[in-house]
């Protein structure tokens, strides 16, 4: 059985653990070990997550499979971007699922949940950044109708950035 709930500050440590594992699984080979370790240490810690969870504009959702937390998402409503003609668009900032559960298609369930929440908030669409070498993620988003509308350099460290596509889905 699957359940999706909104995360609270008490879930910070859980999100740290899922986030670290998922980021390393999907991006761990994109830069030097030192750069990845430094990025993960900076971005995936309880202090950072607690601050993000306390910010009311951030909406984190955790997906549970058989009562085990196996992924999470982070969306932000009304985040315009210069490449998008609408102000009422949702930014999908994270959609992380532990790789052991990819075969169950639970990323699809979590993604659809986020789209429904976005639509309930009268959003015109959803946008995101995805690493250009993450073919699996790009295929996932293409299957929903996302289109590449721009690019973005995702900074891993002061000396390394990963090129990303900016993708948009209009409802």
C-alpha positions in Angstrom: 0.0 0.0 0.0 1.2 3.5 -0.9 0.6 6.7 1.1 1.7 10.3 0.3 1.8 12.8 3.2 3.0 16.4 3.6 6.3 16.5 5.4 6.8 18.6 8.5 9.9 19.7 10.4 9.9 16.4 12.3 10.6 14.7 9.0 13.9 16.6 8.3 16.2 13.7 9.2 14.2 11.3 7.0 14.3 13.7 4.1 18.1 14.1 4.6 18.6 10.3 4.3 16.4 9.8 1.2 17.8 13.0 -0.4 21.5 12.0 0.1 20.9 8.5 -1.2 18.9 9.6 -4.2 21.2 12.4 -5.2 24.3 10.2 -5.0 22.5 7.4 -7.0 21.5 9.8 -9.8 24.4 12.4 -9.7 27.2 10.7 -7.9 29.3 10.3 -11.0 28.7 13.8 -12.4 31.6 15.4 -10.6 34.6 14.4 -8.4 34.0 12.5 -5.2 35.2 15.6 -3.3 32.8 17.9 -5.0 29.9 15.5 -4.6 30.7 14.9 -0.9 30.9 18.7 -0.3 27.7 19.4 -2.1 25.8 16.6 -0.2 27.2 17.8 3.1 26.1 21.4 2.4 22.7 20.7 0.9 21.5 17.5 2.6 21.7 18.1 6.3 19.1 18.5 9.1 19.7 22.3 9.5 19.1 23.0 5.8 16.0 20.8 5.6 14.6 22.2 8.8 14.9 25.7 7.3 13.3 24.6 4.0 10.5 22.9 5.8 9.8 26.0 8.0 9.4 28.1 4.8 5.7 28.0 4.1 6.2 28.4 0.3 7.9 25.0 0.2 5.7 21.9 -0.1 7.4 18.6 0.7 5.6 15.3 0.2 6.8 11.9 1.3 5.7 8.7 -0.4 5.5 5.6 1.7 5.4 2.1 0.4 4.3 -0.5 2.9 4.9 2.0 5.7 8.5 2.6 4.5 9.4 6.1 3.3 11.0 5.6 -0.1 10.9 9.1 -1.8 9.9 12.7 -1.6 9.1 15.7 -3.6 9.4 19.4 -3.2 7.3 21.9 -5.1 6.9 25.6 -4.9 3.8 27.4 -6.3 3.9 30.7 -8.3 7.5 30.6 -9.4 7.8 32.5 -12.6 10.9 32.2 -14.8 12.1 34.4 -17.7 11.6 31.5 -20.1 7.9 31.1 -19.1 5.1 33.5 -20.0 3.0 32.7 -16.9 3.4 33.8 -13.3 1.2 31.0 -11.8 3.5 28.1 -12.5 4.8 25.5 -10.1 8.5 24.7 -9.8 9.2 21.0 -9.2 12.4 21.4 -7.3 12.9 17.7 -6.3 11.4 14.4 -7.1 13.5 11.8 -5.4 12.8 8.1 -5.2 15.2 5.4 -3.8 16.5 3.3 -6.7 15.4 0.1 -5.1 11.8 1.2 -5.7 12.1 2.5 -9.3 10.6 -0.7 -10.7 7.4 -0.1 -8.8 6.6 3.1 -10.7 6.1 5.0 -7.5 7.8 8.1 -8.9 4.9 8.2 -11.3 2.4 8.1 -8.4 4.3 10.9 -6.6 4.6 13.0 -9.7 0.9 12.7 -10.5 0.1 13.7 -6.9 2.2 16.8 -7.3 0.5 17.7 -10.6 -3.0 17.4 -8.9 -1.8 19.6 -6.0 -0.5 22.1 -8.4 -3.7 22.2 -10.4 -5.7 22.7 -7.1 -3.6 25.8 -6.5 -4.7 27.2 -10.0 -1.3 26.8 -11.5 -1.0 26.9 -15.3 1.8 24.4 -15.5 5.0 23.0 -13.9 8.7 23.5 -14.7 11.9 22.0 -13.5 15.6 21.6 -14.2 17.1 18.1 -15.0 20.7 17.2 -15.6 21.2 16.6 -19.3 22.9 13.3 -18.7 20.1 11.9 -16.6 18.4 10.1 -19.6 16.0 8.2 -17.4 14.6 11.3 -15.8 14.4 13.2 -19.1 12.5 10.2 -20.6 10.2 10.2 -17.5 9.4 13.9 -18.0 9.1 13.7 -21.8 6.5 10.9 -21.3 4.3 13.5 -19.4 4.6 16.1 -22.1 7.4 18.2 -20.7 9.3 20.2 -23.3 12.8 21.6 -23.1 12.6 25.4 -23.0 16.0 26.4 -21.8 19.2 25.5 -20.0 20.7 26.1 -16.6 24.1 25.4 -15.1 23.6 23.5 -11.8 26.5 24.4 -9.5 27.9 21.4 -7.7 31.0 23.3 -6.5 32.9 26.5 -7.2 34.8 24.6 -9.9 32.1 22.3 -11.3 28.6 22.8 -12.7 26.4 20.3 -14.4 24.4 21.4 -17.5 20.7 21.1 -17.1 17.7 21.3 -19.3 14.8 23.5 -18.2 11.6 21.7 -18.9 8.0 22.9 -18.9 4.7 21.2 -18.8 1.6 23.3 -19.4 -1.8 21.9 -18.1 
